[in-house]
Amino acid sequence: MIERAPKMAVAGGIMHTIVEKQAEAHQFLTFLLADQVYGVDLYKIQEIRGYSPATPIPNVRPHITGVMNLRGTVLPVVDLRIKFGLPTVEYDKFTVIVITMIGEKMTGLLVDAVSDVLQVAPEQMREAPDFGATVDTRFIQGVFEAKDHLAIVLNLERLLQEDEIPVLEPQLTA
């Protein structure tokens, strides 16, 4: 059964039960892109920020909208709509940047809206569908049923491979 993650830990015996239940389930932050629900492992999320335009960088792939400064750390921002070949839309009050940590690297993911944090039991997770050689599904970790639709769980390491995101080295000026 899929359920919302508890918002607060409870003291005493109930806490022990909640911790055991959470150890069995995986937690996912779910978000929307073009009315489709996607999920990423909650432990890879650093924070969620309201939309603000990224600073454009020349000669990068189109889905990398630029960089942003997060408390002194410059990180790339990836528009998942463009990455997935979805039509572009006007950013609105629901548009957010999900800050993820992939290995040692922070990356911002531009999404339409954040939906929920869900706990998914291992038996609820299904393998990525096989579309044959015509569709690249390497970045799909699996799918699970959330309410009345399927949520696609993304494998961020495969989706944002190191060779796609530029590493910005600090420039020293004389």
Secondary structure by P-SEA (a helix, b strand, c coil): ccccccccccccaaaaaaaaaaaabbbbbccccccbbbbccccccccccccccccccccccccccbbbbcccbbbbbbccccccccccccccccbbbbbbbcccbbbbbbcccccbbbbbccccccccccccccccccccccccccccbbbbbbccccccccccbbbbcccccc
